[in-house]
Amino acid sequence: MGMIKRRFAILALLLSMSQGNSAWANFDIDQKMDELSARAMLSRFGYGADESSLKVAMHQTPRQYLMHSIQGVSHLPVPIVTQIQSLPISGSTIAMWSQYGPGGTLSDKQQDPEARKLVQQTENQYMDATIQARLLTMANSDNQGHEALLSFWLNHFSIYGPKDYDKLLAWDYSNALEWAMRGDSFESLLRASFYHAAMQIYLDNFQSTAPTSITGTIVAARGKPTGINENLARELMELHTLGVDAGYSQKDVQELARIITGAGIYTPKMQDQALSKAGAIRKGIFLFDPRRHDFGSKTFLGNTFPAGHGLDEIDRALHILAMHPATAHHIAFKLARQFLSDNPPPALVNAMTNAYLQSNGRISATLIPLMTSPEFAASLSNPLKFKEPLDFILSAARTTCSGMPIGNPSILVFNAKDMGEAPFMHSTPDGYGATESDWLSPAAMAERTRFAVAIAMGKVPLVSKAENNLSPPTATSAMPSPMSMTQATATPNLAKGISCQPDLNTVTQLVGPISSNTKTAENGLSDPEKIVLLLTSPEFMKR
C-alpha cells in the first residue's frame, strides 16, 4: 500500500504542476552558457541534458547553439548509424519508387493476391523503418536543437505516413525538409514541402486536373470524372502560411488550386519520351505535367496571374505566400508558442513578425527577438512549456542512459504510439498539438509514471545489444504496472536490447534544481523511487 500511496502522491504532484524553483539562469545570447543556461537550452531546444551534450553546450553561446541547430548536422554513434543503414529506407528512393511506386515492377496493383500481400508488407516495413530511424536519430543526435527544430517543421508541414504511397516516401520527405532547414529560410522549407511527392499525395493534389487541360478534356471525353482538388491549396494557406484568420477568401483558395494544377508525382508507368515532348518538369519523384495545368488567367490575393504560365506561376504563388505579413505573424506565433509558452506575449510575437519580414523569412532572425526577450530569460529558470509525449520519452531516456547509445527502437516506437505522438502518424494536416491542454490529463500522467517507474527499475531495454558484452534476457522483459513497482505485465516484442541502470546522482545533476515541494516529497524514498519522483516532477515535466 505504501508504494500505491506514493504513486498517487506523484500523480497529484504532477497534476498540480506547481513550480517553486527560484534558480535564475544567467543568460546572454552572445555569452557562453553556464550550466543552468545550457541545461535549460538543451531542454527547450532539444530533448534534455546528458553529460556529453551538457559539456558541449557550455562551450557555446546561445546564438551559436541556435545557428548550429539550424545549419549544423547531426552526428550519431557508429552503432546507431550502422543500425539505420541496415533499414530498408537507406537505399535509393528513386530505385525503390521504380519498383513499388504506382505502375512499378512490384507495385501493389498486381493481380496475384500473394504477390500483392508481399508488396503491402514491404510498404509497411518502410513505414515502420521510417518511424524507427527518426526516433533513433532524435534519441542519439549530438545536435539536439537540430532535431527539435526539424520535428517542429515536420509537424508544421505534417503528412500522414500510412496514407497510400507516403509509406514509401516519408523518410525522404524528412530528409528534404532537413536539407531545406539548413538554408535558414521559411520559403525554402515551404518549397521543399510543396515540391515533394509525399505532400502531393497526402493532400491529393496529384489528382487535381483542370477540366480545360489536355488531360482533363481527354478524361471527360471518356466519361470519367475530373476536376480541381482544393485540399492542398486550402492547407497551404490555412496551415502552412497565412493562418486561418488571415482574411483570404474562398475565391483565393480556388484560384490557388488552379495555379497548382499540374503539380503531382512521377510514376514508373509514365513514358519519359512523352513527358519530355509535353514539356513536363521532373524533380525526383515530383512532376509538373502541363497537360493537367490550368493555363488561364487568375487573381490570387490581389495579384494578377496572366494566362499562359505554368510552373513559374506556382513558384510565384509560393513566394507571395512566404513573404506575406500574415505568414510572418503565423510563423512567429507558432515558434513562440513552441519555444516559450502556450500564450506568448503579443508584443513579442509582433517583434518576431517584424524580424521575419525584415529578413525575408530567415528562421534564425525570427527567433533572435524571442531569445533576447526578458520573457525567454525568465522562462529558463521557470519553464512554461509542458513537455509533449516525445519530449518526455526522449528526455527521460537521455537522462537515465546518459552516455550510452539508445539503440532499441521498439521501445521508443511502442511508447511514442502508446502516448499518442509517433512521428508521421497524425492523420490530419494540422499536426500534433503543442499546448498543455493537448497533452495533460490523469490518463496521460499515469502513462508517463509507468514509463518512469520502468526506467527506474531498469526494466526498459533502451540500449542496443551491440553496445555491451552482456547477454540479453531470455524471457520477455516486463513493463511495470502503473500501480505497483513489483507487479509486472508482459509487453510483447520489447525485449530486444539491454536496460539502462540509472544512477541517482547523475539523474539529479541532469534534472537540475528542483522545488522545495519536490525535495520534501523525496523524504523516505529509496534511490529508484527518487528517480521516479525526479522524472515525474513538475520540473522535469516542463521544458
Secondary structure, DSSP 8 states (H G I E B T S, - for coil): -HHHHHHHHHHHHHHH------------TTS---HHHHHHHHHHTSS---HHHHHHHTTS-HHHHHHHHHH------HHHHHHHHTSGGGS-HHHHHHHHSTT-TT-TT-S-HHHHHHHHHHHHHHHHHHHHHHHHHHHH-S-HHHHHHHHHHHHHT---TTSTTHHHHHHHHHHHHHHHHTTT-HHHHHHHHHTSHHHHHHTTGGG---TTSHHHHHHHHTT-------HHHHHIIIIISS-TTS---HHHHHHHHHHTTTEEE--TTS-HHHHHHHT-EEETTEEE-GGG---S-EEETTEEE-TT--HHHHHHHHHHHHT-HHHHHHHHHHHHHHHT-SS--HHHHHHHHHHHHHTTS-HHHHHHHHHTSHHHHHHHHS---B--HHHHHHHHHHHHTTTS-B--HHHHHHHHHHHT--TT---STT-S--SHHHH--HHHHHHHHHHHHHHHTT----B-GGGSS----SS--EEE-TT-SS-EEE-TT--SSB-----HHHHHHHH----HHHHHHTTT--HHHHHHHHHTSHHHHB-
